[in-house]
Amino acid sequence: MSESQKPELKAVPDPEVLDRPRRRTFTAKYKLKILSELDACSEPGEVGAVLRREGLYSSHISNWREKRAAGELQGLAPRKRGPRSRNPLVAENARLERETARLQEDLRKARLIIEVQKKVAEFMNIPLGTPDKSSE
């Protein structure tokens, strides 16, 4: 076998699996570049070729086009994932509403007890009135 006929050795991919896969993020500039490139496609199969080359899905493109059509240039920028920061007044309002509901239930129970006491006193002929100062 001569030197020119030796088979080429291909690089072996690294079999190591990453601990946690990274989510891809795309800049607004990249998104606009890809959208303009896709808008310029006129031949059948060109769009698919661009998507395969860039490793994108058609859902990416449809989302980006919606954002662009709505004029949300900010929508094309990558957003931080996770829960949005909460307004502290919302939590305080919820706490106060729970406390108000609890106090109203306590008041309802107290009124019920007072009504029962009045009926028992009426049944037993015990006069209810203001306490005398002489009994103090």
TORPALO-67151 format. One line per 3 residues: number of its first residue (from 1); their letters; for each residue x, y, z of N, C-alpha, C, CB. Coordinates in Angstrom, 1 decimal. Glycine has a CB too. Example, Ala and Ser with C-alpha at 12.3 -4.5 7.8 and 13.67 -1.06 7.14 Angstrom:
! residues 2
1 = as = 13.2 -5.7 7.8 12.3 -4.5 7.8 13.2 -3.3 7.8 11.3 -4.5 9.0  12.8 -2.2 7.1 13.7 -1.1 7.1 12.9 0.0 7.9 14.1 -0.6 5.7
This chain:
! residues 136
1 = mse = 0.8 -1.2 0.0 0.0 0.0 0.0 0.9 1.2 0.0 -1.0 0.0 1.2  0.7 2.1 -0.9 1.5 3.3 -1.0 1.0 4.4 -0.1 1.5 3.9 -2.5  1.8 5.4 0.1 1.4 6.5 1.0 0.1 7.2 0.6 2.5 7.5 1.0
4 = sqk = -0.2 7.3 -0.7 -1.3 8.0 -1.1 -2.6 7.2 -1.0 -1.2 8.4 -2.6  -2.5 5.9 -0.8 -3.6 5.0 -0.7 -4.0 4.7 0.7 -3.4 3.7 -1.5  -3.3 5.2 1.7 -3.6 4.9 3.1 -5.0 5.5 3.4 -2.5 5.5 4.1
7 = pel = -5.9 4.8 4.2 -7.2 5.4 4.5 -7.0 6.5 5.6 -8.1 4.3 5.1  -7.8 7.5 5.4 -7.8 8.6 6.4 -8.4 8.2 7.7 -8.5 9.9 5.8  -7.8 8.6 8.8 -8.3 8.3 10.1 -9.2 9.5 10.5 -7.2 8.1 11.1
10 = kav = -10.4 9.2 10.8 -11.4 10.2 11.2 -11.3 10.4 12.7 -12.9 9.8 10.9  -11.5 11.6 13.2 -11.5 11.9 14.6 -12.6 11.2 15.3 -11.5 13.4 14.8  -12.3 10.5 16.4 -13.4 9.8 17.1 -14.1 10.8 18.0 -12.8 8.6 18.0
13 = pdp = -15.4 10.9 18.0 -16.1 11.8 18.9 -15.9 11.5 20.4 -17.6 11.9 18.6  -15.9 12.5 21.2 -15.7 12.3 22.6 -16.9 11.6 23.2 -15.4 13.6 23.4  -16.8 10.4 23.8 -17.9 9.7 24.3 -18.4 10.2 25.7 -17.6 8.2 24.5
16 = evl = -17.7 11.2 26.3 -18.0 11.7 27.6 -19.3 12.5 27.5 -16.9 12.6 28.1  -20.2 12.1 28.4 -21.5 12.8 28.5 -21.4 14.0 29.5 -22.7 11.8 28.9  -21.9 15.1 29.1 -21.8 16.3 30.0 -22.8 16.1 31.2 -22.1 17.6 29.2
19 = drp = -22.4 16.6 32.3 -23.3 16.5 33.5 -24.7 17.1 33.2 -22.6 17.2 34.7  -24.7 18.2 32.6 -26.0 18.9 32.4 -25.9 19.6 31.0 -26.3 19.9 33.5  -26.8 19.2 30.1 -26.8 19.8 28.8 -27.1 21.3 28.9 -27.7 19.1 27.9
22 = rrr = -26.4 22.1 28.0 -26.6 23.5 28.0 -27.7 23.9 27.0 -25.3 24.2 27.6  -28.6 24.7 27.4 -29.7 25.2 26.5 -29.1 26.3 25.6 -30.9 25.8 27.3  -29.3 26.2 24.3 -28.8 27.1 23.4 -29.5 28.4 23.5 -28.9 26.6 21.9
25 = tft = -28.8 29.5 23.4 -29.4 30.8 23.3 -28.9 31.5 22.0 -29.0 31.7 24.6  -29.8 32.3 21.5 -29.5 33.0 20.2 -29.7 34.5 20.5 -30.5 32.5 19.1  -28.7 35.2 19.9 -28.8 36.7 20.0 -29.8 37.2 19.1 -27.4 37.3 19.8
28 = aky = -30.3 38.5 19.3 -31.2 39.1 18.4 -30.6 39.3 17.0 -31.7 40.5 19.0  -29.3 39.6 17.0 -28.6 39.8 15.8 -28.6 38.5 14.9 -27.2 40.3 16.0  -28.3 37.4 15.6 -28.3 36.1 14.9 -29.7 35.8 14.4 -27.8 35.0 15.9
31 = klk = -30.7 36.0 15.2 -32.1 35.7 14.8 -32.5 36.5 13.6 -33.1 35.9 15.9  -32.2 37.8 13.6 -32.5 38.6 12.4 -31.7 38.2 11.2 -32.2 40.1 12.8  -30.5 37.8 11.4 -29.7 37.3 10.2 -30.3 36.1 9.6 -28.2 37.1 10.7
34 = ils = -30.7 35.1 10.4 -31.3 33.9 9.9 -32.6 34.2 9.3 -31.4 32.9 11.1  -33.4 35.0 9.9 -34.7 35.4 9.3 -34.5 36.0 7.9 -35.5 36.3 10.2  -33.6 36.9 7.8 -33.4 37.6 6.5 -32.8 36.5 5.5 -32.4 38.7 6.6
37 = eld = -32.0 35.6 5.9 -31.5 34.6 5.0 -32.6 33.7 4.6 -30.4 33.7 5.7  -33.5 33.3 5.5 -34.7 32.5 5.1 -35.6 33.2 4.2 -35.4 32.0 6.4  -35.8 34.5 4.4 -36.7 35.3 3.6 -36.2 35.4 2.1 -36.9 36.7 4.2
40 = acs = -34.9 35.3 2.0 -34.2 35.4 0.7 -34.3 34.0 -0.1 -32.8 35.9 0.8  -34.6 32.9 0.6 -34.7 31.6 0.0 -35.8 31.6 -1.1 -34.9 30.5 1.0  -35.5 31.1 -2.3 -36.5 31.0 -3.3 -36.7 29.7 -3.9 -36.2 32.0 -4.4
43 = epg = -35.7 28.8 -3.8 -35.7 27.5 -4.4 -36.2 26.5 -3.4 -34.2 27.1 -4.8  -36.9 25.5 -3.9 -37.4 24.4 -3.0 -36.3 23.7 -2.2 -38.2 23.4 -3.7  -36.5 23.5 -0.9 -35.4 22.8 -0.1 -34.4 23.7 0.5 -34.8 21.8 -1.0
46 = evg = -34.3 25.0 0.1 -33.3 25.9 0.6 -33.6 26.2 2.1 -33.3 27.2 -0.1  -34.8 26.4 2.5 -35.1 26.7 3.9 -34.7 25.5 4.7 -36.6 27.0 4.1  -35.1 24.3 4.3 -34.7 23.1 5.1 -33.2 23.0 5.2 -35.2 21.8 4.4
49 = avl = -32.4 23.3 4.1 -31.0 23.2 4.2 -30.4 24.2 5.2 -30.4 23.5 2.8  -31.0 25.4 5.2 -30.5 26.4 6.2 -30.8 25.9 7.6 -31.2 27.8 6.0  -32.0 25.4 7.8 -32.4 24.9 9.2 -31.4 23.7 9.6 -33.8 24.4 9.2
52 = rre = -31.1 22.8 8.7 -30.2 21.7 9.0 -28.8 22.2 9.3 -30.2 20.7 7.9  -28.4 23.1 8.5 -27.0 23.7 8.7 -26.9 24.4 10.0 -26.7 24.7 7.5  -27.9 25.1 10.4 -27.8 25.8 11.7 -28.3 25.0 12.9 -28.6 27.1 11.6
55 = gly = -28.9 23.9 12.6 -29.4 23.0 13.7 -30.6 23.6 14.4 -28.3 22.9 14.8  -31.5 24.2 13.6 -32.7 24.9 14.1 -33.9 24.1 13.7 -32.8 26.3 13.5  -35.0 24.4 14.4 -36.3 23.8 14.2 -37.2 24.8 13.5 -36.9 23.2 15.5
58 = ssh = -38.2 24.4 12.8 -39.2 25.3 12.2 -39.9 26.1 13.3 -40.1 24.6 11.3  -40.1 25.5 14.4 -40.8 26.3 15.5 -40.0 27.5 16.0 -41.0 25.3 16.7  -38.6 27.4 15.9 -37.8 28.5 16.2 -38.2 29.7 15.3 -36.3 28.2 16.1
61 = isn = -38.2 29.3 14.0 -38.4 30.4 13.0 -39.8 31.0 13.1 -38.2 29.8 11.6  -40.8 30.1 13.3 -42.2 30.7 13.4 -42.3 31.6 14.6 -43.2 29.6 13.5  -41.7 31.2 15.8 -41.7 32.1 16.9 -40.9 33.4 16.7 -41.0 31.4 18.2
64 = wre = -39.8 33.3 16.0 -39.0 34.5 15.7 -39.8 35.4 14.8 -37.6 34.2 15.2  -40.4 34.9 13.8 -41.2 35.7 12.9 -42.4 36.4 13.5 -41.7 34.8 11.7  -43.0 35.7 14.5 -44.1 36.3 15.2 -43.6 37.5 16.0 -44.8 35.3 16.2
67 = kra = -42.5 37.3 16.7 -41.9 38.4 17.5 -41.5 39.6 16.6 -40.7 37.9 18.3  -41.0 39.3 15.4 -40.6 40.3 14.5 -41.8 41.1 14.0 -39.7 39.8 13.3  -42.8 40.3 13.6 -44.1 40.9 13.1 -44.7 41.8 14.1 -45.0 39.9 12.6
70 = age = -44.7 41.4 15.4 -45.3 42.2 16.5 -44.4 43.4 16.9 -45.5 41.3 17.7  -43.3 43.5 16.2 -42.4 44.7 16.5 -41.7 44.5 17.8 -43.2 45.9 16.6  -41.6 43.3 18.3 -40.9 43.1 19.6 -39.5 42.7 19.3 -41.6 41.9 20.4
73 = lqg = -38.7 43.7 19.0 -37.3 43.5 18.8 -36.7 42.9 20.1 -36.5 44.7 18.4  -37.2 43.4 21.2 -36.7 42.9 22.5 -37.1 41.4 22.7 -37.3 43.7 23.7  -38.2 41.0 22.0 -38.6 39.6 22.1 -37.6 38.6 21.4 -39.9 39.4 21.5
76 = lap = -36.8 39.2 20.5 -35.8 38.3 19.8 -34.6 38.1 20.7 -35.4 39.0 18.5  -34.4 38.9 21.7 -33.2 38.7 22.6 -33.5 37.5 23.5 -32.9 40.0 23.4  -32.5 36.8 23.9 -32.7 35.6 24.8 -33.2 36.1 26.1 -31.4 34.8 24.9
79 = rkr = -34.1 35.4 26.7 -34.6 35.8 28.0 -34.1 34.8 29.1 -36.2 35.8 28.0  -34.0 35.3 30.3 -33.6 34.5 31.4 -34.8 33.6 31.7 -33.2 35.4 32.6  -34.5 32.3 32.0 -35.5 31.3 32.3 -35.8 31.4 33.8 -35.1 29.9 31.9
82 = gpr = -36.9 30.8 34.2 -37.3 30.7 35.6 -38.4 31.6 35.9 -36.1 30.9 36.4  -38.8 31.6 37.2 -39.9 32.5 37.6 -39.5 34.0 37.5 -40.3 32.1 39.1  -40.5 34.7 37.2 -40.3 36.2 37.1 -40.2 36.7 38.5 -41.4 36.9 36.3
85 = srn = -39.6 37.9 38.7 -39.5 38.5 40.0 -40.9 38.9 40.4 -38.5 39.7 40.0  -41.3 38.7 41.6 -42.6 39.0 42.1 -42.6 40.4 42.7 -43.1 37.9 43.1  -43.8 41.0 42.6 -44.0 42.2 43.3 -44.3 42.0 44.8 -45.3 43.0 42.6
88 = plv = -43.5 42.6 45.7 -43.7 42.3 47.1 -45.1 42.7 47.6 -42.7 43.0 47.9  -45.8 43.6 46.9 -47.1 44.0 47.4 -48.1 42.9 47.1 -47.6 45.3 46.7  -47.9 42.0 46.1 -48.8 40.9 45.8 -48.8 39.9 47.0 -48.4 40.2 44.5
91 = aen = -47.6 39.6 47.5 -47.5 38.7 48.6 -48.1 39.3 49.9 -46.0 38.3 48.9  -47.9 40.5 50.1 -48.5 41.2 51.3 -50.0 41.2 51.2 -47.9 42.6 51.4  -50.5 41.5 50.0 -52.0 41.6 49.8 -52.6 40.2 50.1 -52.3 42.0 48.4
94 = arl = -51.9 39.1 49.6 -52.4 37.8 49.8 -52.4 37.4 51.3 -51.6 36.8 49.0  -51.4 37.8 52.0 -51.3 37.5 53.4 -52.4 38.3 54.2 -49.9 38.0 53.9  -52.6 39.5 53.8 -53.7 40.3 54.5 -55.1 39.7 54.2 -53.6 41.8 54.1
97 = ere = -55.3 39.2 53.0 -56.6 38.6 52.6 -56.8 37.4 53.4 -56.7 38.3 51.1  -55.8 36.6 53.6 -55.9 35.3 54.4 -56.2 35.7 55.9 -54.6 34.5 54.3  -55.5 36.7 56.4 -55.7 37.1 57.8 -57.2 37.7 58.0 -54.7 38.2 58.2
100 = tar = -57.6 38.4 57.0 -59.0 39.0 57.1 -60.0 37.8 57.0 -59.3 39.9 55.9  -59.8 36.9 56.2 -60.7 35.7 56.1 -60.8 35.0 57.4 -60.4 34.8 55.0  -59.6 34.8 58.0 -59.5 34.1 59.3 -60.2 34.9 60.4 -58.0 33.8 59.7
103 = lqe = -60.0 36.2 60.5 -60.6 37.0 61.5 -62.2 37.1 61.3 -60.1 38.4 61.5  -62.6 37.1 60.1 -64.1 37.1 59.8 -64.7 35.8 60.3 -64.4 37.3 58.3  -64.0 34.6 60.1 -64.5 33.4 60.6 -64.5 33.3 62.1 -63.6 32.2 60.0
106 = dlr = -63.5 33.9 62.7 -63.5 34.0 64.2 -64.6 34.8 64.7 -62.1 34.5 64.7  -64.9 35.9 64.0 -66.0 36.8 64.4 -67.4 36.1 64.3 -66.0 38.1 63.6  -67.5 35.3 63.2 -68.8 34.6 63.0 -69.0 33.6 64.1 -68.7 33.8 61.6
109 = kar = -67.9 32.9 64.5 -68.0 31.9 65.6 -68.3 32.6 66.9 -66.7 31.1 65.7  -67.7 33.7 67.2 -68.0 34.5 68.4 -69.4 34.9 68.5 -67.0 35.7 68.6  -70.0 35.4 67.4 -71.4 35.9 67.3 -72.3 34.7 67.6 -71.7 36.5 66.0
112 = lii = -72.0 33.5 67.0 -72.8 32.3 67.2 -72.8 31.9 68.7 -72.2 31.1 66.4  -71.6 32.0 69.3 -71.5 31.7 70.8 -72.4 32.6 71.6 -70.1 31.7 71.3  -72.3 33.9 71.3 -73.1 34.9 72.0 -74.6 34.7 71.8 -72.7 36.3 71.5
115 = evq = -75.0 34.3 70.6 -76.4 34.0 70.4 -76.9 32.8 71.3 -76.7 33.7 68.9  -76.0 31.8 71.3 -76.3 30.6 72.2 -76.4 31.0 73.6 -75.3 29.5 72.0  -75.5 31.8 74.1 -75.5 32.2 75.5 -76.8 33.0 75.8 -74.3 33.1 75.8
118 = kkv = -77.2 33.9 74.9 -78.4 34.6 75.1 -79.6 33.7 75.2 -78.7 35.6 73.9  -79.7 32.7 74.3 -80.8 31.8 74.4 -80.8 30.9 75.7 -80.8 30.8 73.1  -79.7 30.5 76.1 -79.6 29.8 77.4 -80.0 30.6 78.5 -78.1 29.2 77.6
121 = aef = -79.5 31.9 78.5 -79.9 32.8 79.6 -81.4 33.1 79.6 -79.1 34.1 79.5  -82.0 33.2 78.4 -83.4 33.4 78.3 -84.2 32.2 78.8 -83.8 33.8 76.9  -83.7 31.0 78.4 -84.4 29.8 78.8 -84.3 29.6 80.3 -83.7 28.6 78.1
124 = mni = -83.2 30.0 81.0 -83.0 29.8 82.4 -83.5 31.0 83.2 -81.6 29.5 82.7  -84.1 32.0 82.6 -84.6 33.2 83.2 -83.5 33.9 83.9 -85.7 32.9 84.2  -82.3 34.0 83.3 -81.2 34.7 83.9 -81.2 36.1 83.2 -79.8 34.0 83.8
127 = plg = -81.3 37.2 83.9 -81.3 38.5 83.2 -80.0 38.8 82.7 -81.9 39.5 84.2  -79.9 39.2 81.5 -78.7 39.7 80.9 -78.7 41.2 80.9 -78.4 39.1 79.5  -77.7 41.8 81.2 -77.6 43.3 81.2 -76.2 43.7 81.5 -78.6 43.9 82.2
130 = tpd = -76.0 44.9 81.7 -74.7 45.4 82.0 -74.4 45.1 83.4 -74.6 47.0 81.7  -73.1 44.8 83.7 -72.7 44.4 85.1 -72.9 45.7 86.0 -71.3 43.9 85.1  -73.3 45.4 87.2 -73.4 46.5 88.2 -72.1 46.9 88.7 -74.4 46.0 89.3
133 = kss = -71.9 48.1 89.0 -70.7 48.6 89.6 -70.5 48.2 91.0 -70.6 50.1 89.5  -71.6 47.8 91.7 -71.6 47.4 93.1 -71.0 46.0 93.2 -73.0 47.4 93.7  -71.0 45.2 92.2 -70.5 43.9 92.3 -68.9 43.9 92.2 -71.1 43.0 91.3
136 = e = -68.4 45.0 91.9 -66.9 45.0 91.7 -66.2 45.2 93.0 -66.5 46.2 90.8
